[in-house]
Amino acid sequence: MIVQQIRALAPRLVNFLSEFDDCFLTSDTRGHLTQYVQGQLSNLLRKSVEPMAQHVGVPPRTLQEFLSFSKWDHDRLRDTVQRIVARDHAEPQAVGIIDESGHPKKGKKTACVHRQYCGASGKVDNCVMGVHLCYASFDGKFRAMLDSDLFLPEKGWDAPRREEAGIPDSLVYRGKHLIALEQLRRAAANGVHFGWVLADIWYGGKPVFIEGLEELGQRFVLEIPKNLMGWIRPPADAETKRGEIQNLVRWSRPMVAQEWIEFHIKDTGMGAMVWEARAAPFWIKRGDCVAGPYWLIAARDRLDQETIKYFLSNAAAGVPLEVLLHVGFSRWPVERCLQDEKSKLGLSQFEVRKYDGVLRHLRITQVSHLFLARQTNRLAEKKSGGHDLPGARRGQRDAGRVDAERGRPEAAPGQGGADHPRQATGQRRGKKVTRQNPEKAIGEARSKYRQIAVLHPGAERIAF
């Protein structure tokens, strides 16, 4: 949104921020939230405390103390964000996306700072790492950050250093996948429902994370590493020899017996993104037991067949493969949220060092981002002629696009039966796409899939 639009939304911002009043003990502290959010929503080039304070006409020390020393409940602030999303933007097939993001910092004083790989700089760097939980509608049109936590490194933070940075004694080292599970539990306690949970290879390769999702009763599609071990046929016991999924996909009969099936992932500036996929039942070892069956899904880029992604899902039989792929390729909403928070709201531009100050900055940024997401969504609905109401009715104008056909042809030998996810509507075979003439191939793919705008549009309204 442009600056004029944001200014015109001032009354809506006042009403929105009033929902967070019970997070604060005094009106003065409550007013500092408004000032901070106004600074983040401004057109300032840098959104650190000093320029934001000058923009709203208060001393920089005021906002610094608001972040690091004032008494107010930043956990309740997060909980309120989640309850607003659960109340106003719920849909059965919403996707919860786990991701992490680094914030480069100099020195050793900032809470939780450590030398580790930082995606922002693309190298091992001195940075503060955050673990984030994003909420996205199935079509990705509404997306908001629900939770953010600081990752405390396992080594390097002794008692004197912790005390100087204000890190509470209750905070101990936890793997990022354990932080993510705790975030999902908190969101569920605040009424947030996810139809799906999605995470990248680092999380998908952790058996504890997979088991934790199952204990939560959560359906998932996780990207998994190519060397994950398991069975593509039911094993006799947990001691049966396992294979790496990259080899199982390449050589096992249940996979080789299938044709690669094309799926239109999305349209890009360079044309249609088309991938091919296969799927088969899959079992993994968990302790001394065998867990499964899951769905093992292999997807490769039609224009670069050496690029292969592997996914693991616990979806029930009969869920179309295009739905699983749609979820598997839906990491972009969290990437877009992080990009917007960093470029528009100053997510990485904090200069406070205390633990509470950094965490509060992350939580307030979620508040600012939710306001932008709600207003952007409202304006988009208004522009497209839809209604101005949030919640389950959102997007009903697209109902005619839903392909609700549930028929399943019989599977070929080795393809998992009639309920195998390969037996889904909207999947087609096509000519092999070559590297010699990619522009022509992309054009043909775009034309061929013009009637399928995304993998499974509007599927949030199908009961599966």
C-alpha positions as CSV (number, residue, x, y, z in Angstrom):
1,M,0.0,0.0,0.0
2,I,1.1,3.5,-0.7
3,V,1.6,6.2,2.0
4,Q,-1.6,7.9,1.2
5,Q,-3.6,4.7,1.7
6,I,-1.9,4.0,5.0
7,R,-2.8,7.6,6.3
8,A,-6.4,7.1,5.2
9,L,-6.5,3.9,7.3
10,A,-5.7,5.8,10.5
11,P,-9.2,5.2,12.1
12,R,-9.0,1.5,11.2
13,L,-5.5,1.4,12.9
14,V,-6.9,2.9,16.1
15,N,-9.7,0.3,16.2
16,F,-7.3,-2.5,15.4
17,L,-4.8,-1.6,18.1
18,S,-7.5,-1.2,20.7
19,E,-7.8,-5.0,20.7
20,F,-4.4,-5.1,22.3
21,D,-5.3,-2.8,25.2
22,D,-5.3,-5.5,27.8
23,C,-1.6,-6.2,27.1
24,F,-0.6,-3.0,28.9
25,L,-1.0,-1.7,32.5
26,T,-1.0,2.0,31.7
27,S,-2.4,4.2,29.0
28,D,1.1,5.7,28.4
29,T,2.6,2.3,27.7
30,R,-0.4,1.5,25.5
31,G,0.3,4.7,23.6
32,H,3.8,3.6,22.9
33,L,2.5,0.6,21.0
34,T,0.6,3.0,18.7
35,Q,3.7,5.1,18.2
36,Y,5.9,2.1,17.4
37,V,3.4,0.7,14.9
38,Q,3.0,4.1,13.3
39,G,6.8,4.3,12.9
40,Q,6.9,0.8,11.3
41,L,4.1,1.7,8.9
42,S,5.8,5.0,7.9
43,N,7.8,5.7,4.8
44,L,11.1,6.0,6.7
45,L,14.0,4.3,5.0
46,R,15.2,2.9,8.3
47,K,12.9,1.6,11.0
48,S,15.1,1.5,14.0
49,V,14.0,3.2,17.3
50,E,15.7,6.6,16.8
51,P,14.2,7.6,13.4
52,M,10.8,6.1,14.4
53,A,10.8,8.1,17.6
54,Q,11.6,11.3,15.7
55,H,8.9,10.5,13.2
56,V,6.2,10.3,15.9
57,G,7.6,13.1,18.0
58,V,8.9,11.4,21.1
59,P,12.4,11.1,22.6
60,P,14.2,7.9,21.3
61,R,14.8,6.9,24.9
62,T,11.0,6.6,25.3
63,L,10.7,3.8,22.7
64,Q,13.9,2.2,23.9
65,E,12.6,1.8,27.4
66,F,9.2,0.7,26.0
67,L,11.0,-2.3,24.4
68,S,13.5,-3.2,27.0
69,F,12.2,-2.1,30.5
70,S,8.5,-1.2,30.5
71,K,6.1,-3.7,32.2
72,W,3.7,-5.1,29.6
73,D,2.8,-8.6,28.4
74,H,4.4,-9.3,25.0
75,D,3.2,-12.9,25.2
76,R,-0.4,-11.7,25.4
77,L,0.3,-9.5,22.4
78,R,1.3,-12.6,20.4
79,D,-1.7,-14.5,21.7
80,T,-4.1,-11.7,20.6
81,V,-2.6,-11.7,17.1
82,Q,-3.4,-15.4,16.9
83,R,-6.9,-15.1,18.3
84,I,-7.7,-12.3,15.8
85,V,-6.5,-14.6,12.9
86,A,-8.5,-17.5,14.3
87,R,-11.6,-15.4,14.7
88,D,-11.5,-13.5,11.4
89,H,-9.5,-15.5,8.9
90,A,-10.2,-19.2,9.7
91,E,-10.5,-21.7,6.9
92,P,-10.4,-25.5,7.0
93,Q,-7.4,-25.9,4.7
94,A,-5.2,-23.1,6.0
95,V,-1.5,-23.9,5.9
96,G,0.9,-23.4,8.8
97,I,4.4,-22.8,7.6
98,I,7.6,-23.1,9.7
99,D,10.7,-21.2,8.7
100,E,13.6,-19.5,10.3
101,S,15.4,-16.2,9.5
102,G,18.7,-14.6,10.5
103,H,19.3,-11.0,11.4
104,P,23.0,-10.0,11.0
105,K,24.4,-8.1,14.0
106,K,27.8,-6.9,15.0
107,G,29.4,-7.7,18.3
108,K,28.5,-10.1,21.1
109,K,26.1,-8.1,23.2
110,T,22.8,-8.7,21.5
111,A,20.8,-11.5,23.1
112,C,21.2,-14.9,21.3
113,V,23.7,-13.6,18.7
114,H,26.0,-16.3,17.4
115,R,28.1,-17.2,14.4
116,Q,25.8,-19.5,12.3
117,Y,24.5,-19.7,8.8
118,C,22.5,-16.6,8.0
119,G,20.2,-16.7,4.9
120,A,20.1,-12.9,4.8
121,S,23.8,-12.7,4.1
122,G,24.1,-16.1,2.5
123,K,27.0,-17.3,4.6
124,V,28.1,-18.1,8.2
125,D,27.7,-14.8,9.9
126,N,27.2,-13.2,13.3
127,C,23.5,-13.1,13.6
128,V,20.4,-13.5,15.7
129,M,18.2,-16.4,14.5
130,G,14.4,-16.4,14.8
131,V,12.0,-19.3,14.3
132,H,8.7,-18.2,12.8
133,L,5.2,-19.7,12.3
134,C,3.2,-18.3,9.4
135,Y,-0.5,-18.6,8.7
136,A,-1.6,-18.7,5.0
137,S,-4.9,-19.3,3.4
138,F,-4.9,-22.3,1.0
139,D,-4.7,-19.9,-2.0
140,G,-2.0,-17.8,-0.3
141,K,-4.0,-14.6,-0.7
142,F,-4.1,-14.0,3.1
143,R,-0.9,-14.5,5.0
144,A,0.3,-13.3,8.4
145,M,3.0,-14.2,10.9
146,L,1.6,-15.8,14.0
147,D,4.7,-16.4,16.2
148,S,8.4,-15.6,16.4
149,D,10.9,-16.9,18.9
150,L,14.6,-16.4,19.4
151,F,16.9,-19.4,19.0
152,L,19.4,-19.6,21.9
153,P,22.6,-21.4,20.6
154,E,23.7,-24.5,22.5
155,K,27.2,-23.1,23.3
156,G,28.7,-19.7,24.0
157,W,26.1,-18.3,26.4
158,D,27.4,-18.7,30.0
159,A,25.7,-17.3,33.1
160,P,27.4,-13.8,33.1
161,R,26.7,-13.3,29.4
162,R,23.1,-14.4,29.8
163,E,22.6,-12.0,32.7
164,E,24.1,-9.1,30.8
165,A,21.7,-9.7,27.8
166,G,18.7,-10.2,30.1
167,I,18.1,-13.8,29.0
168,P,15.8,-15.5,31.6
169,D,17.0,-18.6,33.5
170,S,13.9,-20.4,32.2
171,L,15.2,-20.2,28.6
172,V,17.4,-23.1,27.7
173,Y,18.8,-24.5,24.5
174,R,16.1,-26.1,22.3
175,G,16.4,-27.4,18.8
176,K,14.5,-25.2,16.2
177,H,12.1,-28.1,15.5
178,L,11.2,-28.2,19.2
179,I,10.6,-24.5,19.2
180,A,8.4,-24.9,16.1
181,L,6.3,-27.6,17.9
182,E,5.8,-25.4,20.9
183,Q,4.6,-22.6,18.5
184,L,2.1,-24.9,17.0
185,R,0.8,-25.9,20.4
186,R,0.4,-22.3,21.4
187,A,-1.5,-21.5,18.2
188,A,-3.8,-24.4,18.7
189,A,-4.5,-23.2,22.3
190,N,-5.5,-19.8,20.9
191,G,-8.0,-21.4,18.5
192,V,-5.9,-21.4,15.3
193,H,-6.6,-24.4,13.1
194,F,-4.2,-25.6,10.4
195,G,-5.5,-27.9,7.7
196,W,-1.8,-28.5,6.9
197,V,1.6,-27.9,8.3
198,L,4.6,-27.4,6.0
199,A,8.3,-27.2,6.7
200,D,11.5,-27.5,4.8
201,I,14.2,-30.2,4.7
202,W,15.8,-29.3,8.0
203,Y,12.6,-30.0,9.9
204,G,11.3,-32.8,7.7
205,G,14.5,-34.8,8.4
206,K,13.8,-34.8,12.2
207,P,11.9,-37.9,13.3
208,V,11.0,-36.1,16.6
209,F,9.4,-33.3,14.7
210,I,7.3,-35.7,12.6
211,E,6.2,-37.6,15.7
212,G,5.4,-34.3,17.4
213,L,3.1,-33.3,14.6
214,E,1.3,-36.6,14.8
215,E,0.8,-36.2,18.6
216,L,-0.8,-32.9,17.8
217,G,-3.1,-34.7,15.3
218,Q,-1.7,-32.4,12.6
219,R,-1.8,-33.3,8.9
220,F,1.4,-32.3,7.2
221,V,3.5,-32.2,4.0
222,L,7.2,-32.0,4.8
223,E,10.1,-31.6,2.4
224,I,12.6,-34.4,3.4
225,P,16.3,-35.0,2.6
226,K,17.2,-37.4,-0.2
227,N,19.1,-39.6,2.2
228,L,16.2,-40.3,4.5
229,M,16.0,-44.0,5.1
230,G,12.8,-46.1,4.9
231,W,10.8,-48.8,3.2
232,I,8.5,-48.5,0.1
233,R,6.9,-51.8,1.0
234,P,5.6,-52.9,4.4
235,P,8.7,-54.3,6.3
236,A,8.6,-57.4,8.4
237,D,10.0,-55.5,11.3
238,A,12.2,-52.5,12.2
239,E,15.4,-54.5,11.5
240,T,14.5,-55.0,7.8
241,K,17.1,-53.4,5.5
242,R,16.1,-49.9,4.6
243,G,16.9,-47.7,1.5
244,E,17.5,-44.1,0.9
245,I,14.5,-42.4,-0.7
246,Q,16.6,-41.1,-3.7
247,N,17.4,-44.7,-4.6
248,L,13.9,-46.0,-3.8
249,V,12.4,-43.4,-6.2
250,R,14.9,-44.3,-8.9
251,W,14.9,-48.0,-8.7
252,S,12.0,-49.5,-6.7
253,R,9.2,-51.1,-8.7
254,P,6.3,-49.2,-7.0
255,M,7.9,-46.0,-8.3
256,V,9.4,-47.1,-11.6
257,A,6.1,-48.7,-12.6
258,Q,4.5,-45.2,-12.6
259,E,4.7,-42.6,-15.3
260,W,5.8,-39.1,-14.2
261,I,2.7,-37.0,-14.1
262,E,2.7,-33.3,-14.9
263,F,1.4,-30.7,-12.6
264,H,1.2,-27.0,-13.1
265,I,2.6,-25.5,-9.9
266,K,2.1,-21.8,-10.7
267,D,2.7,-19.0,-13.3
268,T,5.9,-17.0,-13.0
269,G,7.3,-14.0,-14.8
270,M,9.2,-16.5,-17.0
271,G,6.2,-18.6,-17.8
272,A,4.4,-21.7,-16.3
273,M,6.3,-23.7,-13.6
274,V,5.5,-27.3,-14.4
275,W,6.8,-30.2,-12.3
276,E,6.4,-34.0,-12.6
277,A,5.5,-36.2,-9.7
278,R,5.2,-39.8,-8.5
279,A,4.0,-41.1,-5.2
280,A,4.0,-44.3,-3.2
281,P,3.3,-45.6,0.3
282,F,6.3,-45.3,2.6
283,W,7.4,-46.5,6.1
284,I,10.0,-45.1,8.4
285,K,11.8,-46.4,11.5
286,R,10.9,-44.8,14.8
287,G,12.9,-46.2,17.7
288,D,12.4,-50.0,17.6
289,C,9.2,-49.7,15.7
290,V,8.0,-49.1,12.2
291,A,5.8,-46.0,11.5
292,G,3.6,-45.5,8.6
293,P,2.3,-45.8,6.0
294,Y,3.0,-42.3,4.8
295,W,3.0,-40.9,1.3
296,L,6.4,-40.5,-0.3
297,I,6.2,-38.0,-3.1
298,A,9.0,-37.3,-5.6
299,A,8.7,-34.1,-7.8
300,R,11.1,-33.0,-10.5
301,D,11.4,-29.9,-12.5
302,R,10.3,-30.5,-16.1
303,L,13.0,-28.2,-17.4
304,D,15.7,-29.5,-15.2
305,Q,15.1,-33.1,-14.4
306,E,18.1,-33.2,-12.1
307,T,16.3,-30.9,-9.7
308,I,14.2,-33.2,-7.5
309,K,12.3,-32.5,-4.3
310,Y,11.0,-35.2,-1.9
311,F,8.0,-34.8,0.3
312,L,6.5,-36.9,3.2
313,S,2.8,-36.6,4.0
314,N,0.5,-38.3,6.5
315,A,-2.6,-37.4,4.4
316,A,-5.4,-39.9,4.3
317,A,-6.0,-42.0,1.3
318,G,-8.0,-40.2,-1.4
319,V,-6.5,-36.8,-1.0
320,P,-5.5,-35.7,-4.5
321,L,-1.9,-35.6,-5.3
322,E,-2.3,-32.1,-6.7
323,V,-3.4,-30.9,-3.2
324,L,-0.3,-32.4,-1.6
325,L,1.9,-30.8,-4.2
326,H,0.1,-27.5,-3.7
327,V,0.9,-27.6,0.0
328,G,4.4,-28.8,-0.6
329,F,5.2,-25.9,-2.9
330,S,3.5,-23.3,-0.6
331,R,6.6,-22.1,1.3
332,W,6.4,-18.8,-0.6
333,P,3.9,-17.1,1.8
334,V,6.3,-17.3,4.8
335,E,9.1,-16.1,2.5
336,R,6.9,-13.2,1.4
337,C,6.0,-12.4,5.0
338,L,9.6,-12.2,6.1
339,Q,10.5,-10.2,3.0
340,D,7.7,-7.7,3.7
341,E,8.6,-7.5,7.4
342,K,12.2,-6.8,6.7
343,S,11.8,-4.4,3.7
344,K,8.7,-2.6,4.9
345,L,8.6,-2.9,8.7
346,G,12.2,-3.0,9.7
347,L,12.2,-6.5,11.2
348,S,16.0,-6.8,11.1
349,Q,16.8,-3.2,12.0
350,F,16.4,-3.4,15.7
351,E,19.2,-2.0,17.8
352,V,18.2,-3.1,21.3
353,R,20.3,-5.8,22.9
354,K,18.2,-7.1,25.8
355,Y,16.3,-10.4,25.2
356,D,12.9,-8.9,26.0
357,G,13.6,-5.9,23.8
358,V,14.5,-8.0,20.8
359,L,11.5,-10.4,21.3
360,R,9.1,-7.5,21.8
361,H,10.3,-6.0,18.5
362,L,9.5,-9.3,16.7
363,R,6.1,-9.4,18.3
364,I,5.2,-5.8,17.6
365,T,6.3,-6.4,14.0
366,Q,3.7,-9.2,13.8
367,V,1.0,-6.7,14.9
368,S,2.1,-4.2,12.2
369,H,2.2,-7.0,9.6
370,L,-1.2,-8.3,10.6
371,F,-2.7,-4.9,10.1
372,L,-1.2,-4.6,6.7
373,A,-2.3,-8.1,5.7
374,R,-5.9,-7.4,6.8
375,Q,-6.1,-4.1,5.0
376,T,-4.4,-5.5,1.8
377,N,-6.8,-8.4,1.9
378,R,-9.8,-6.1,2.4
379,L,-8.8,-3.8,-0.4
380,A,-8.2,-6.8,-2.8
381,E,-11.7,-8.2,-2.0
382,K,-13.2,-4.8,-2.6
383,K,-11.4,-4.3,-5.9
384,S,-12.4,-7.7,-7.2
385,G,-16.0,-7.2,-6.3
386,G,-16.0,-9.6,-3.4
387,H,-17.6,-9.0,0.0
388,D,-15.9,-7.1,2.8
389,L,-16.3,-9.8,5.4
390,P,-13.4,-11.9,6.7
391,G,-13.6,-15.5,7.8
392,A,-15.0,-18.6,6.2
393,R,-17.1,-16.8,3.6
394,R,-14.0,-15.2,2.1
395,G,-13.5,-16.2,-1.5
396,Q,-16.9,-17.6,-2.3
397,R,-16.9,-15.8,-5.6
398,D,-14.4,-18.5,-6.7
399,A,-16.6,-21.4,-5.8
400,G,-17.4,-22.1,-9.5
401,R,-13.7,-22.9,-10.1
402,V,-13.6,-25.8,-7.7
403,D,-13.1,-29.2,-9.3
404,A,-14.9,-31.4,-6.7
405,E,-14.9,-34.6,-8.8
406,R,-14.0,-37.5,-6.5
407,G,-13.8,-40.4,-8.9
408,R,-10.7,-42.5,-8.9
409,P,-9.6,-44.8,-11.8
410,E,-8.0,-48.0,-10.9
411,A,-4.3,-47.8,-10.4
412,A,-1.8,-49.6,-12.5
413,P,0.2,-52.4,-10.8
414,G,2.5,-51.0,-8.2
415,Q,0.8,-47.6,-8.0
416,G,-0.8,-48.0,-4.6
417,G,-4.5,-48.8,-5.3
418,A,-7.5,-46.7,-6.2
419,D,-7.0,-44.3,-3.3
420,H,-3.4,-43.6,-4.2
421,P,-2.9,-39.8,-4.4
422,R,-1.7,-40.2,-8.0
423,Q,-5.3,-40.9,-9.0
424,A,-6.3,-37.2,-8.8
425,T,-8.2,-34.9,-11.0
426,G,-6.5,-32.3,-13.1
427,Q,-3.3,-34.3,-13.8
428,R,-2.1,-34.8,-17.4
429,R,0.7,-36.2,-19.3
430,G,2.5,-34.2,-22.0
431,K,5.4,-34.0,-24.3
432,K,8.9,-34.1,-22.8
433,V,10.2,-30.7,-22.2
434,T,13.7,-30.3,-23.5
435,R,16.4,-27.9,-22.5
436,Q,17.0,-26.9,-26.2
437,N,14.0,-24.7,-26.5
438,P,12.7,-23.8,-23.0
439,E,10.8,-20.7,-24.1
440,K,8.7,-22.7,-26.6
441,A,8.2,-25.4,-23.9
442,I,7.1,-22.9,-21.3
443,G,4.7,-21.3,-23.8
444,E,3.2,-24.7,-24.6
445,A,2.9,-25.5,-20.9
446,R,1.2,-22.1,-20.2
447,S,-1.3,-22.7,-22.9
448,K,-1.9,-26.3,-21.9
449,Y,-2.6,-25.4,-18.3
450,R,-4.4,-22.2,-18.8
451,Q,-7.6,-23.6,-17.3
452,I,-5.8,-24.8,-14.2
453,A,-4.6,-21.5,-12.6
454,V,-3.1,-23.3,-9.6
455,L,-2.8,-26.9,-8.6
456,H,-6.1,-27.0,-6.8
457,P,-7.8,-23.6,-6.6
458,G,-10.5,-23.3,-4.0
459,A,-9.8,-26.6,-2.5
460,E,-10.3,-25.2,1.0
461,R,-14.0,-25.7,0.3
462,I,-13.7,-29.5,-0.4
463,A,-14.0,-31.8,2.5
464,F,-11.0,-34.1,2.5
